[in-house]
Amino acid sequence: MNIAEDIYKISRKYINDSISRSHYPSLSNIHTNLTIEFGEDWHILLPKEKLNNWFETICHFSFLKMRDGLEEIIIHNEESIQYFQKERTTNFSTDLDFKDITLSYKLLCLEYKVDWNISSPFVSFKASKLGRNIRVTLTHASLSEEHSHKCSIRFHSQESYSIESFFNNSQDKEIILEKFNEKKNIIVCGSTGSGKTSFLSSLLTYSEENQHIFIIEDTLELKSPGPTTTRLVASEKPRHSLSDYCSYALRMRPERIVLGEIRSHEVVPLILSTNTGHKGILTTLHASSAMDCPKRISTLLCLYSGIGGMNNEIALELISTGIDIIIFMENKKVKSAIELLGHEAGKINYEDILESKDVFSPQKLQYLR
């Protein structure tokens, strides 16, 4: 009989019971509970320091290894924890039992008042752990018979990048900066981790002094370019969504509106605002290429507009009228950029505006519906 393991088992049960009552457990209460179960001398069987370290580890995620340049951690199970650092991925394990890692998830959700269970199996929220601001995404084991809970931890970049680092040559940089200074409406697209947000932050440092820049995000990632910036962070509260904030921004005389990312309903007020004369709008979008970007936005508009008669033809017309430039990022580099020239019969005409033609050789192309 392993008495030490029984002490851990009783402690886990107490922590789970506390979580079910929405009460964050404390070490002193755990000690008291163990005294009731095993008597005052329980610490002879398992030293208090060892139990305390175990509790602090699951509370603060200190079983994870922090490294320079860390972008994301994905916890698959106790044997497989992936660490993503720029162009390098490493895999480590932990001595913790996965029951303890699951307790870490539950305690984090309790701390940040996030409902995560079978009824709400997918959650994504911002938090502060490991000395950093992070974005936590949790999937519950109930979503799949093949694996247990999964956790993704994305670290908000603390590093400032020079605008030059995103380009292969100075000509491309000058072209993009010229479009930015002309207050063109720009979408930066690419895959997760391609450098969209970092590039947007660097671009904003070239804003004119004392411009009123209105930044809208669901988590603090973009760097504020100056004191005349207004920043709103979305939440689950009523009238606190990205879509709501896009509408609010139009009433506050912004010289630039910056939306952290287009995901769903916020696409409607943003695209409509580009069609009513607002210039200098900047945002990001997940897309596999610059050419794919209009199609992605068109799909979102058709899904979320709630406008009777909205279809792909109308959506493409709104996009080609309101959006000027689409920049595609890959591996923290600007790979291509196109300027939308207009819309005709279900097609968007556009032109590759960069000197380097890595992706497109013709100067003028058409995007087919």
Phi and psi in degrees as a GROMACS rama.xvg file:
@    title "Ramachandran Plot"
@    xaxis  label "Phi"
@    yaxis  label "Psi"
@TYPE xy
-96.7815  99.7054  ASN-2
-65.5911  -38.4566  ILE-3
-59.7755  -42.7478  ALA-4
-66.2018  -33.5444  GLU-5
-64.1704  -36.0771  ASP-6
-64.4225  -43.4193  ILE-7
-62.6092  -41.8163  TYR-8
-61.8029  -45.0588  LYS-9
-64.5704  -38.5961  ILE-10
-65.9741  -42.3619  SER-11
-60.4198  -43.1744  ARG-12
-62.2726  -42.3699  LYS-13
-63.29  -43.2341  TYR-14
-62.6732  -44.9502  ILE-15
-62.0026  -40.3711  ASN-16
-63.4208  -40.1316  ASP-17
-63.9215  -42.8887  SER-18
-62.0665  -41.6014  ILE-19
-63.726  -24.0806  SER-20
-94.1546  7.71202  ARG-21
59.0691  34.352  SER-22
-117.379  123.786  HIS-23
-75.2721  122.54  TYR-24
-70.8712  151.556  PRO-25
-119.466  158.038  SER-26
-61.7113  -39.9901  LEU-27
-63.0199  -38.0196  SER-28
-69.9268  -35.3887  ASN-29
-63.5982  -43.689  ILE-30
-60.4245  -44.4188  HIS-31
-61.6248  -43.4312  THR-32
-62.9777  -38.4206  ASN-33
-69.4306  -34.0646  LEU-34
-63.9742  -39.3022  THR-35
-65.3767  -39.8733  ILE-36
-77.2143  -41.1479  GLU-37
-119.349  -6.84265  PHE-38
95.1062  169.686  GLY-39
-65.9455  -21.3479  GLU-40
-96.6431  22.7659  ASP-41
-58.1373  -30.398  TRP-42
-69.1734  -12.144  HIS-43
-69.7737  -35.2039  ILE-44
-76.6946  -33.9354  LEU-45
-145.691  111.824  LEU-46
-54.7109  139.914  PRO-47
-56.0837  -39.7515  LYS-48
-60.6519  -39.5344  GLU-49
-66.9168  -42.5872  LYS-50
-65.2017  -42.0488  LEU-51
-62.3364  -42.4212  ASN-52
-63.379  -40.0269  ASN-53
-60.5452  -45.9992  TRP-54
-64.9918  -44.3436  PHE-55
-63.659  -35.1696  GLU-56
-63.502  -45.9421  THR-57
-74.7112  -26.6093  ILE-58
-72.326  -37.3405  CYS-59
-110.196  8.24787  HIS-60
58.7154  28.2388  PHE-61
-76.2541  2.06658  SER-62
-76.106  -9.71093  PHE-63
-88.1957  151.403  LEU-64
-103.214  118.562  LYS-65
-84.4571  139.015  MET-66
-139.607  156.026  ARG-67
-64.9201  141.006  ASP-68
72.6324  15.69  GLY-69
-71.3276  126.847  LEU-70
-104.611  -36.1686  GLU-71
-159.674  148.996  GLU-72
-125.265  133.1  ILE-73
-118.637  120.631  ILE-74
-96.9188  109.088  ILE-75
-87.5617  -46.5409  HIS-76
-166.475  -174.668  ASN-77
-67.3492  -19.5233  GLU-78
-94.0882  -15.6522  GLU-79
-137.625  99.4003  SER-80
-123.094  114.532  ILE-81
-91.3681  135.834  GLN-82
-117.012  122.452  TYR-83
-106.894  118.348  PHE-84
-126.53  102.382  GLN-85
47.5062  -108.546  LYS-86
-99.0024  18.1307  GLU-87
-130.074  138.851  ARG-88
-125.643  130.78  THR-89
-124.75  157.848  THR-90
-125.827  130.371  ASN-91
-133.119  168.069  PHE-92
-120.338  176.281  SER-93
-136.553  153.692  THR-94
-77.0276  -12.7765  ASP-95
-68.9019  145.893  LEU-96
-72.4201  149.506  ASP-97
-65.5475  -21.9733  PHE-98
-61.6807  -35.9226  LYS-99
-73.0644  -37.5612  ASP-100
-63.273  -39.6736  ILE-101
-63.0059  -37.4745  THR-102
-61.1146  -37.4236  LEU-103
-59.1637  -43.696  SER-104
-61.0626  -47.1936  TYR-105
-64.2388  -40.7289  LYS-106
-66.7271  -38.3996  LEU-107
-64.6305  -43.3829  LEU-108
-64.0229  -38.8098  CYS-109
-64.1402  -43.1105  LEU-110
-60.849  -38.5595  GLU-111
-103.371  14.8393  TYR-112
54.0485  47.9001  LYS-113
-108.629  129.534  VAL-114
-88.0386  108.811  ASP-115
-131.508  113.273  TRP-116
-166.424  -166.165  ASN-117
-61.218  -36.3758  ILE-118
-75.0235  -25.9192  SER-119
-130.742  77.5002  SER-120
-81.6315  -12.5319  PRO-121
-127.969  121.328  PHE-122
-135.696  151.082  VAL-123
-143.134  125.431  SER-124
-152.94  158.908  PHE-125
-89.2374  149.311  LYS-126
-154.125  176.489  ALA-127
-129.76  110.425  SER-128
-145.563  160.581  LYS-129
56.5998  28.2842  LEU-130
73.2671  15.1302  GLY-131
-137.626  156.639  ARG-132
-80.2841  132.101  ASN-133
-134.38  162.921  ILE-134
-115.823  118.205  ARG-135
-102.662  130.531  VAL-136
-123.687  123.507  THR-137
-119.329  134.062  LEU-138
-117.223  133.802  THR-139
-81.8761  147.69  HIS-140
-59.0399  -23.3197  ALA-141
-65.7061  -14.8532  SER-142
-76.6839  -16.937  LEU-143
-151.43  141.782  SER-144
-82.6654  -8.85085  GLU-145
-94.4011  -16.2159  GLU-146
-147.422  170.316  HIS-147
-91.0861  -163.622  SER-148
-59.7494  148.117  HIS-149
-125.322  146.459  LYS-150
-134.875  128.636  CYS-151
-112.993  130.658  SER-152
-120.498  112.166  ILE-153
-102.537  133.174  ARG-154
-97.675  130.533  PHE-155
-73.2014  130.541  HIS-156
-62.1387  130.922  SER-157
-99.8884  -2.14997  GLN-158
-95.3377  137.516  GLU-159
-96.911  131.496  SER-160
-107.073  139.46  TYR-161
-72.0692  150.386  SER-162
-62.4885  -30.0308  ILE-163
-62.7081  -29.7039  GLU-164
-66.8247  -16.1542  SER-165
-92.6208  -2.98873  PHE-166
-123.073  152.99  PHE-167
-88.3601  -16.1264  ASN-168
-154.282  161.064  ASN-169
-72.1358  -27.6834  SER-170
-62.8103  -44.6312  GLN-171
-61.7632  -41.679  ASP-172
-59.9215  -46.4708  LYS-173
-64.3712  -36.7072  GLU-174
-62.8459  -46.8743  ILE-175
-66.5915  -42.1873  ILE-176
-63.7465  -35.8677  LEU-177
-62.7208  -44.748  GLU-178
-64.1229  -38.8683  LYS-179
-63.6557  -46.8148  PHE-180
-67.3351  -23.9399  ASN-181
-79.8118  1.60672  GLU-182
59.6837  41.8669  LYS-183
-69.6946  150.357  LYS-184
-81.3696  118.499  ASN-185
-121.961  134.77  ILE-186
-112.993  129.331  ILE-187
-104.691  119.202  VAL-188
-120.98  165.653  CYS-189
158.079  -178.871  GLY-190
-84.8559  174.546  SER-191
-59.2636  132.29  THR-192
79.3927  10.3672  GLY-193
-80.4887  -11.3466  SER-194
104.865  14.5248  GLY-195
-59.2572  -51.0623  LYS-196
-68.2676  -42.1608  THR-197
-61.9117  -41.1012  SER-198
-64.5929  -41.7388  PHE-199
-62.0762  -41.4475  LEU-200
-61.525  -43.3049  SER-201
-65.1047  -39.6007  SER-202
-62.9292  -38.8602  LEU-203
-66.3263  -21.1352  LEU-204
-67.216  -13.8135  THR-205
-94.524  9.48515  TYR-206
-66.9734  149.764  SER-207
-64.3744  147.247  GLU-208
-61.9875  138.42  GLU-209
69.0944  13.6775  ASN-210
-68.5236  139.478  GLN-211
-83.9782  105.46  HIS-212
-104.212  124.711  ILE-213
-106.616  107.795  PHE-214
-101.992  129.417  ILE-215
-123.475  122.032  ILE-216
-140.928  164.224  GLU-217
-100.924  -5.24844  ASP-218
-155.923  148.185  THR-219
-72.4094  103.884  LEU-220
-128.508  -43.684  GLU-221
-70.3427  143.752  LEU-222
-87.9668  134.039  LYS-223
-71.3014  128.022  SER-224
-78.9217  -13.4667  PRO-225
176.055  179.709  GLY-226
-70.1261  -17.1991  PRO-227
-94.459  26.6333  THR-228
-95.6586  135.347  THR-229
-107.079  129.365  THR-230
-125.913  128.682  ARG-231
-122.262  134.699  LEU-232
-112.593  122.817  VAL-233
-71.2957  159.26  ALA-234
-150.046  -177.469  SER-235
-80.0285  -7.94235  GLU-236
-66.3607  151.727  LYS-237
-59.074  138.991  PRO-238
65.2135  21.4324  ARG-239
-121.687  22.6457  HIS-240
-86.1104  166.459  SER-241
-59.5514  -38.3784  LEU-242
-62.937  -43.7344  SER-243
-60.5107  -45.0686  ASP-244
-65.4642  -34.8297  TYR-245
-60.428  -39.3982  CYS-246
-69.1843  -41.299  SER-247
-61.5659  -40.9347  TYR-248
-57.1395  -37.161  ALA-249
-64.9124  -18.7228  LEU-250
-94.2163  2.01573  ARG-251
-117.71  27.3838  MET-252
49.5339  54.6912  ARG-253
-78.5019  144.076  PRO-254
-93.777  -22.3137  GLU-255
-143.162  136.958  ARG-256
-110.813  126.604  ILE-257
-119.678  114.002  VAL-258
-102.814  122.231  LEU-259
-51.664  -46.2376  GLY-260
-161.566  139.681  GLU-261
-85.9902  124.213  ILE-262
-126.584  -43.8358  ARG-263
-151.186  -112.445  SER-264
-59.3504  -29.5477  HIS-265
-63.499  -16.6208  GLU-266
-62.1279  -29.4307  VAL-267
-67.9442  -60.0354  VAL-268
-63.4028  -29.3448  PRO-269
-67.5445  -51.9217  LEU-270
-66.6895  -37.7461  ILE-271
-64.4727  -36.3101  LEU-272
-68.4917  -32.5807  SER-273
-67.8546  -21.4635  THR-274
-94.2408  3.21722  ASN-275
-119.553  26.4369  THR-276
97.3821  -4.14054  GLY-277
-75.815  130.173  HIS-278
-117.721  165.222  LYS-279
78.3504  19.6902  GLY-280
-80.1669  135.604  ILE-281
-130.233  139.493  LEU-282
-158.897  173.626  THR-283
-124.546  161.286  THR-284
-154.106  142.315  LEU-285
-77.4564  120.646  HIS-286
-157.523  153.643  ALA-287
-85.955  -10.2608  SER-288
-166.815  168.103  SER-289
-64.7564  -36.7063  ALA-290
-66.8391  -29.7984  MET-291
-77.0454  -19.4406  ASP-292
-59.8819  -48.6747  CYS-293
-59.0045  -37.6067  PRO-294
-64.3197  -40.9456  LYS-295
-63.2695  -44.7238  ARG-296
-67.3334  -39.4199  ILE-297
-59.0217  -43.6811  SER-298
-61.4076  -43.9029  THR-299
-64.3819  -40.9359  LEU-300
-62.2496  -43.3831  LEU-301
-65.6346  -34.273  CYS-302
-74.8081  -39.8105  LEU-303
-114.046  -4.53187  TYR-304
-67.6983  -37.5382  SER-305
68.1434  11.8638  GLY-306
-91.8065  123.397  ILE-307
-59.9542  131.665  GLY-308
85.0274  -0.65012  GLY-309
-63.3818  127.271  MET-310
-142.118  -178.458  ASN-311
-61.7253  -37.6019  ASN-312
-62.1888  -47.7017  GLU-313
-67.3051  -42.1265  ILE-314
-60.6469  -44.4922  ALA-315
-65.3589  -34.0935  LEU-316
-63.1313  -45.6049  GLU-317
-62.6226  -41.6962  LEU-318
-65.8278  -48.6471  ILE-319
-66.8827  -27.6451  SER-320
-78.8016  -37.3795  THR-321
-95.1825  -32.2594  GLY-322
-96.4296  133.667  ILE-323
-98.5647  -48.7068  ASP-324
-128.497  138.412  ILE-325
-123.126  123.054  ILE-326
-110.026  131.354  ILE-327
-106.885  127.614  PHE-328
-107.904  145.139  MET-329
-153.014  127.974  GLU-330
52.2193  45.1155  ASN-331
64.238  24.1144  LYS-332
-130.491  147.172  LYS-333
-76.6864  112.792  VAL-334
-92.6208  -32.6067  LYS-335
-160.332  161.743  SER-336
-150.891  134.567  ALA-337
-124.28  150.185  ILE-338
-110.403  127.462  GLU-339
-77.8959  130.613  LEU-340
-106.376  -12.7703  LEU-341
147.393  178.083  GLY-342
-132.694  138.175  HIS-343
-154.55  122.411  GLU-344
52.1212  49.299  ALA-345
79.2288  10.2697  GLY-346
-124.732  143.322  LYS-347
-105.231  123.336  ILE-348
-85.5094  136.77  ASN-349
-151.581  168.418  TYR-350
-135.521  138.549  GLU-351
-74.1323  121.583  ASP-352
-101.123  -5.6202  ILE-353
-89.5412  155.819  LEU-354
-68.9544  -39.2712  GLU-355
-83.9797  123.432  SER-356
-103.164  62.9178  LYS-357
-67.6173  -30.6652  ASP-358
-111.633  -42.6817  VAL-359
-119.347  130.249  PHE-360
-92.3017  -37.9852  SER-361
-69.2917  147.287  PRO-362
-74.1355  -37.0383  GLN-363
-120.197  132.088  LYS-364
-132.209  169.383  LEU-365
-126.892  139.143  GLN-366
-96.0484  115.61  TYR-367
-81.6801  142.106  LEU-368
